Amino acid sequence: MFKNKTIVYTSGTFDMFHYNHLRMINYARSLGDILIVGVSTDELVSSYKAPPIIPFNERMQIIEALKTPDIVIPQHTLDHTEIVKKLNIDAFVVGDDWYGKYDYLKDADVQVFYFPYGTGVSSSSLRKTIHDSYEKHLQDERKAKPVSVKTMDAVAPNEQEAKPKKAASKKTK
């Protein structure tokens, strides 16, 4: 059925989907006739880094909505030996931040491509940017907030005027 067709598999977390994810998927598509994309489950991702921001089912839907993948499947393990055999994978594409990790697939006659993510956008950098931006926003909000009424009374600039003056008592002899 798939005679003379090159089957390419790529996988990832695809959290906070961004331009580099799209570039890698499109690169994988360019290498073959059939593109299968694996989306890492929340449990898998949590086993080696912080849990994803976007839930698994939503990440699956995002990848399924792309026109480039032919098939989108859940990825439950970082060991791709089984999936390569079951799906007759010819080539595997992964970001170069995993360089060398999947060389074992070459023993199964799978071409391994480490896609050069390069610098710039990553889910980790997006998280940091969002966090830093939120922290700055909070600091700016705290600076801009009016001082509370209680605090204003405690530090009133005209404290003498704010308190009623005591009447001077006259001493009589």
SEBAVO-218822 format. One line per field, with one value per residue (C-alpha): residue number from 1; residue in three letters; x, y, z. Coordinates in Angstrom, 1 decimal, decimal comma. Layout:
resi <- [NUM	...]
resn <- [Ala	...]
u <- [X	...]
v <- [Y	...]
w <- [Z	...]
***
This chain:
resi <- [1	2	3	4	5	6	7	8	9	10	11	12	13	14	15	16	17	18	19	20	21	22	23	24	25	26	27	28	29	30	31	32	33	34	35	36	37	38	39	40	41	42	43	44	45	46	47	48	49	50	51	52	53	54	55	56	57	58	59	60	61	62	63	64	65	66	67	68	69	70	71	72	73	74	75	76	77	78	79	80	81	82	83	84	85	86	87	88	89	90	91	92	93	94	95	96	97	98	99	100	101	102	103	104	105	106	107	108	109	110	111	112	113	114	115	116	117	118	119	120	121	122	123	124	125	126	127	128	129	130	131	132	133	134	135	136	137	138	139	140	141	142	143	144	145	146	147	148	149	150	151	152	153	154	155	156	157	158	159	160	161	162	163	164	165	166	167	168	169	170	171	172	173]
resn <- [Met	Phe	Lys	Asn	Lys	Thr	Ile	Val	Tyr	Thr	Ser	Gly	Thr	Phe	Asp	Met	Phe	His	Tyr	Asn	His	Leu	Arg	Met	Ile	Asn	Tyr	Ala	Arg	Ser	Leu	Gly	Asp	Ile	Leu	Ile	Val	Gly	Val	Ser	Thr	Asp	Glu	Leu	Val	Ser	Ser	Tyr	Lys	Ala	Pro	Pro	Ile	Ile	Pro	Phe	Asn	Glu	Arg	Met	Gln	Ile	Ile	Glu	Ala	Leu	Lys	Thr	Pro	Asp	Ile	Val	Ile	Pro	Gln	His	Thr	Leu	Asp	His	Thr	Glu	Ile	Val	Lys	Lys	Leu	Asn	Ile	Asp	Ala	Phe	Val	Val	Gly	Asp	Asp	Trp	Tyr	Gly	Lys	Tyr	Asp	Tyr	Leu	Lys	Asp	Ala	Asp	Val	Gln	Val	Phe	Tyr	Phe	Pro	Tyr	Gly	Thr	Gly	Val	Ser	Ser	Ser	Ser	Leu	Arg	Lys	Thr	Ile	His	Asp	Ser	Tyr	Glu	Lys	His	Leu	Gln	Asp	Glu	Arg	Lys	Ala	Lys	Pro	Val	Ser	Val	Lys	Thr	Met	Asp	Ala	Val	Ala	Pro	Asn	Glu	Gln	Glu	Ala	Lys	Pro	Lys	Lys	Ala	Ala	Ser	Lys	Lys	Thr	Lys]
u <- [0,0	2,8	5,3	7,9	6,6	8,9	7,4	8,7	8,1	8,6	7,6	7,6	5,8	4,6	3,7	2,8	3,0	5,3	7,3	10,1	7,6	6,1	9,5	10,5	7,2	7,4	11,0	9,9	7,1	9,7	11,7	9,0	5,6	3,8	4,3	3,4	3,6	3,8	2,6	4,1	1,6	1,5	2,8	5,7	6,7	6,4	8,9	11,8	10,8	8,2	4,6	3,3	1,2	-1,2	-3,0	-2,3	-5,7	-5,4	-1,8	-3,1	-5,9	-3,4	-1,2	-4,2	-5,3	-2,1	-2,2	1,2	0,8	-1,0	-1,4	-1,1	-0,6	0,1	3,7	4,0	7,7	11,0	12,1	11,0	12,1	8,5	6,9	9,6	8,9	5,1	4,8	7,7	9,3	12,1	13,2	12,9	13,2	13,7	15,1	18,8	18,5	18,2	21,4	22,7	19,8	18,2	21,2	20,2	17,4	20,1	20,5	16,9	17,7	16,0	17,6	17,8	17,7	18,4	16,6	18,6	16,3	18,8	18,3	15,1	11,7	11,2	8,5	11,0	11,9	8,2	7,5	10,4	9,2	5,7	6,8	9,2	6,6	4,0	6,4	7,2	3,5	2,9	5,7	4,4	0,9	2,2	4,1	1,0	-1,5	-2,6	-1,3	-4,0	-6,0	-4,4	-1,0	-1,8	-2,8	0,4	2,6	0,4	2,7	0,7	0,5	0,1	-2,9	-4,4	-4,6	-6,8	-4,7	-5,1	-6,3	-3,6	-4,5	-3,8	-2,1	-3,5	-1,7]
v <- [0,0	2,4	1,0	3,5	6,1	7,6	7,8	10,5	10,8	13,8	14,4	16,9	18,6	21,4	23,5	27,1	26,4	28,8	29,4	27,0	24,2	25,0	25,2	21,7	20,1	21,7	20,5	17,0	17,2	18,1	14,9	12,4	11,4	10,7	12,7	11,3	13,7	12,5	14,8	14,0	13,3	15,5	12,5	12,0	15,6	15,8	12,9	15,1	18,7	21,1	20,1	21,8	24,9	23,8	20,5	17,4	17,3	20,9	20,4	17,4	19,5	22,3	19,9	18,1	21,5	22,0	21,0	19,3	16,2	13,2	11,5	12,8	10,4	10,5	9,9	8,0	7,4	8,9	5,5	5,4	1,8	0,4	3,2	3,0	-0,7	-0,5	2,3	1,5	4,9	5,8	9,1	10,7	14,5	16,1	19,5	19,7	20,3	16,5	16,0	12,4	11,1	9,3	7,9	4,4	4,6	4,4	0,8	0,2	1,8	5,1	8,3	10,7	14,4	16,9	20,0	23,2	25,1	27,9	30,8	32,7	31,3	28,2	27,3	27,8	31,3	32,1	31,0	33,2	36,2	35,9	35,4	38,4	40,6	39,6	40,3	43,8	44,5	43,6	45,8	48,7	48,1	48,2	51,5	53,1	52,1	54,8	54,5	52,9	55,2	53,8	54,2	57,8	58,7	57,3	59,3	62,4	65,2	67,7	65,5	68,4	69,8	66,3	65,9	68,2	70,5	70,4	73,5	75,0	74,9	78,0	77,5	79,6	80,7]
w <- [0,0	0,8	-1,7	-2,8	-0,3	2,2	5,7	8,0	11,7	13,9	17,4	20,2	23,0	20,8	23,9	23,2	19,5	17,7	14,5	15,2	15,7	12,4	10,7	12,0	10,9	7,5	7,2	8,1	5,5	2,8	3,4	2,5	1,1	4,4	7,6	10,9	13,9	17,5	20,3	23,7	26,4	29,5	31,6	29,2	29,2	33,0	33,3	32,0	32,3	33,6	32,7	29,5	29,7	27,0	27,8	25,7	23,9	22,9	21,6	19,6	18,1	17,1	15,3	13,6	12,3	10,4	6,7	6,7	8,9	7,4	10,7	14,3	17,1	20,9	22,0	25,2	25,4	24,3	23,0	19,3	18,6	18,7	16,7	14,0	13,5	13,7	11,3	8,9	9,5	7,0	8,6	12,0	12,6	15,9	17,2	17,5	21,2	21,3	19,2	19,4	21,5	18,6	16,8	17,9	15,3	12,6	13,5	12,4	9,0	9,9	8,7	11,7	11,1	13,9	12,9	13,6	16,0	16,2	18,4	19,1	19,9	22,0	24,5	27,3	26,1	25,7	29,2	30,5	28,4	29,7	33,3	33,1	31,4	34,1	36,9	35,4	35,0	38,7	39,8	37,7	39,1	42,7	42,0	40,4	43,1	45,5	49,0	51,3	53,5	56,7	55,3	54,2	57,8	59,2	56,8	56,3	55,3	57,4	60,4	62,8	60,9	60,7	64,5	66,7	68,8	72,6	74,3	76,5	80,1	82,3	85,6	88,3	91,4]
***
